[in-house]
Amino acid sequence: MLSKRKKTPLPRILIIGSDERVVWPLAYRLSEIGFEVFAEADGEGGFAAALTLRPDVVLLDAKLTGRDGYAICSMLRAKSKVARTPVIMLTGRGAPRAAARAQAAGADDSIARPIDERTLLAKMEQVLNRRVRALAAAA
């Protein structure tokens, strides 16, 4: 007799970014790897989606239409529903102050474009592992 195994939910990733040349290939690749991926093109829509979806990780572009990614990150940190959700900021290349600005806004990590897939996956694994440990410690 076969036992029924509980299906483990896929980690939910929310990508907030207005550059389709970055967002859609990234969303496709992450879903291909096995993540459940959602995407929003602007900061306000991404903020609302984060509150509704409660993702495991937010990939947040620093440059957005309307409010920039740094402001959206600060808004996420101010909402208790998603305050502890890991945020990785996607910054422009050659922006030396971007990592410090991302950290000041509350991001857990940042990665400069062009995005190296292995580096991004390693950073995602780190923040997901930290989140699992934090949730286990709180239980």
Stockholm file with secondary structure:
# STOCKHOLM 1.0

chainA/1-139         MLSKRKKTPLPRILIIGSDERVVWPLAYRLSEIGFEVFAEADGEGGFAAALTLRPDVVLLDAKLTGRDGYAICSMLRAKSKVARTPVIMLTGRGAPRAAARAQAAGADDSIARPIDERTLLAKMEQVLNRRVRALAAAA
#=GR chainA/1-139 SS CCCCCCCCCCCEEEEECSCHHHHHHHHHHHHHHTCEEEEESSHHHHHHHHHHHCCSEEEEESSCSSSCHHHHHHHHHHSTTTTTSCEEEEECTTCTTHHHHHHHHTCSEEEESSCCHHHHHHHHHHHHHHHHHHHHHHC
#=GC SS_cons         CCCCCCCCCCCEEEEECSCHHHHHHHHHHHHHHTCEEEEESSHHHHHHHHHHHCCSEEEEESSCSSSCHHHHHHHHHHSTTTTTSCEEEEECTTCTTHHHHHHHHTCSEEEESSCCHHHHHHHHHHHHHHHHHHHHHHC
//
